[in-house]
Amino acid sequence: MINNKKVVVVLPAYNAALTLQQTYNEIPFDIVDDVILTDDYSTDNTVEVGKSLGIEHIIVHEKNRGYGGNQKSCYTKALALDSDIVIMLHPDYQYTPKLIPSMVYLIANDVYDVVLGSRILNKGARKGGMPLYKYIANRALTLFQNILMGQKLSEYHTGYRVFSKKALLAIPYQDNSEDFVFDNQMLGQLCYAGMQIGEVSCPTKYFPEASSINFSRSVTYGLGVLGVSIKYFLHKKGIFKYDLFKKIS
């Protein structure tokens, strides 16, 4: 707990048995109060590893819902636990848990509503092994999104995110896709809701056990991202209205 705020880490997992313990062991439990593991119908022993680590809150999907569906379970459970700050951390050890104190501090002290771990700042992406085609696509999509959405983020595609309760309650994330574009829809909703978004430089690691979508899925994701940005622009201009960006009172 920091500044009397309950801090919870959510781990959206799919076949993360080989990396879950390493990720969990680096979580700074001097400020983290709880951990939630959601297992999206893994075919390995992710759940058993989670239980052996003593994770109290484990949600097991009875069918594979997808990356977005997994996150929906994470945030709903975190809010049910009355969390003030929620850290979405991939249990595949692609992002280091050692940045949690810095990211949480910015929210606990009301500097930002959302903090992203950016792989682009300080050249972390390519140094960590991001494939060149993904890096180029990341930069191109981010430029397009910043123009259409009126933002200045270094990237929209990181999977390392910290949210305040205020931010999660302000958006209709349950209406989002259950696939990978969920992340981008969520950022669009947060921007539309006027949430203050900050970034910290985050090193990342690409290795065989780390989850990563293939080229065809990347293309599908990229097209989905373009769609989100265009819808955001049209909605903001009042040309068309999209439920994705509806206000929550």
N, C-alpha and C positions, 0 to 999 in steps of 0.2 A: 504494500500500500504506500502511496506517495501523496502528500498533501490531503490525507484522509479520503482519498479516492480509491475505489476498488479496481484493481488492475487484473485483467484476465487475458490469457493467451488462448487463441483458438487455432487448432491444427486440422485443417481439412486434408484428410489422408486418403490415398488410394495406392495400395501396394507399397507402403513406406516402411516395411518391417526392417529393412537393412540400414535405414538412416534415422529412424525415429528416436532411438536411444541417444545418439550423438547430438541430435537437435535438442532433445529434452534436457540433457545434461548441461547445456550451455545457457539455459533459461535463467535469468537472474531472479531467484526466488526471494531475494531481500526486498524486492518491490512488487513481484508478481504474486497475487493471492490465489489464483485458481488457473487450471488448465482444462480445456475442453478438447477432446479428440473426437472428430466425426469420421467414421470409416464408410467410404462410398462403395460398399460391397467388394472389398478387396479379395483377391484370390490367394493372398499369402497370409501370414500370421500377424498382421498389423495389430489387430485387436488384442491378441495374446501378449504381444510386446508391450502395448499400452497398459494392460492390467499389471504386468510384472513390474512396470515402473511406478505403479501406485497412482496412476491417473484416475481420479475419482469420477469424472464426468466423461463417459464414453457413449457416443451415439452411433449405432450401427444401422445403416440403411439396408433394407431387405432386398433392394435392387439398386443397380447403378443409376444414379440420378444425374451425374455429370458434375463438373467443377463448380458451376453456378449453384446447382441444387445443394451441393455439399456446403457451400458457404452460407446458404440460407439457413440451414440447420445450425451452423456455428453461431450466427448472429442472434438468431431467435433464442437459443439456449443462453447465450451470454447476457442478453437483456433480461431473461427470466431470472438470472442470478443477480440481477440489479448491479451489473457492472457499470463503472463510470468510464473506463478506458478499455478498449478492446484491441488487441494486437492480432492481426491475421499473419501467421507465420507458417510457411510451407514446411512440413516435416521431412522433406527430402534433402535438407541441409544445403540447399542452394543459396540461401540467405543466412547470414550469421545472426544468431540471437543476441550477440554482444552489443548490437546497436539499440536494443530495447530501452535501456535507461535514457539514452539521449532523445529518442523519439517520444517516449512517454513524458519526459520532462516538458517538452514543448506544449503538450496538451494539458498536462496537470497544472501548468502555470498560465493557462489561457492565452498562449501565444497563437496557436492554431487549433482548428477543429479536427483536422485530418493531417497526418504526416505520412509521406511516402518515402520509401527507401529507393532512391534513384540509382540505377546501374549506369546511367549515362554521365552523370556528374563525375568528374575526376577519372574519366576513361575506364571505369570499372567493368563495363560490359565486355569489350574486346579483350581486355587483359585477363578476364576470368574465363575466356573461351567461348563467348557468344559467337555462333556462326555468322559469317559476313553477311549473308542474305537476310538474316534476322535483324542484324544491326542496321542495315540500309533501310529495311522496311520500317523498323522502329522510328528512325529519324524522319522518314518521309511521312509516315502516318502522324507523328507528333506535330510536325510542321502544319500539316493539313488541319489537324484538330485545333491547334492553337489559333489559327486564323479564323476558323468557323465558330469556335467557342469563346473567343476573346480571352484566352488564358495565356500564361507564359510558363507552362510546366516543361521540365526537361524530358519527361516521358510519361505516358499514360498506361504503360503496359507492365509495370512492375507488379510482382505478387506479394510485396512486403508493404503492409499498410497498417496504420494505427488510427483508430477512430475514437472520438468522444461519444458518449451516450447521446448527446444532443444531435450529432451528425447522423447516427443510425436511426434515430427516431424521426428525423426530418425527411426521410426519403422512402418511397414505396419499393424497397429492394425485393420484396416478395413477387413483384410483378415482372421482374427481369427474367432473362433467359436462364436456362439451367446449364448452358454450355459456357465456353470460355469467354464469350463476349460479355458475360455478366459483369466482369471487372470494369469494362469500359462503360457499360450502361450505368453502373454505380457511380463512377466518377462524373459522368454527365449529370446525373441527378444531384450529386453533391454541389457541383458548380452552379446548377440552376437554383438550388436552394440557398445559395449565397454563403456556403461554408468556406472558411478560410483554410486553404490547403498549402502546407509547407513541404519541403523536401530536404532530405539529408543524403549525402553521398554514401552509397552502399556497394561494397565489393560483392561479387557474385561468383559462383563456381558452376561450371558445366562439366559433368562427369557421368559415366554410364548409369549410376543409380539415381541421378537427379531426374525428375520428371520434366519432359519437354515434348511439345506437340510436333508432329511431323510436318513436312512441307505442305501437303494438301490441306491439313487442318489449319495450318498457318494462313493459307490463302483464304479459307472460309472465315477465319477470325478477322483477317484484314478487311474483307468486304463488309463484315458485320460492323467493324469499327467505323468505316466510312459511312455506313448507314446511320449509326448513332450520331455522328457529327452533323450530318446533313439534317437529320430530324431535329437535333438540338437547335441548329441555326433557324430552321423554318418555324419551330415552335416559339423561339425567342422573338422572332420578327412578327409573330402573329399570323403567319401565312397559313399554317396548318397547326392543329393542336394534337398532341400525342400524350396518351395516358402515362407514358413512361416518365414524364416530367410533371405529373400532377402534384399539386401542393398538398402537404399534410398539415392540418391545423393542430 
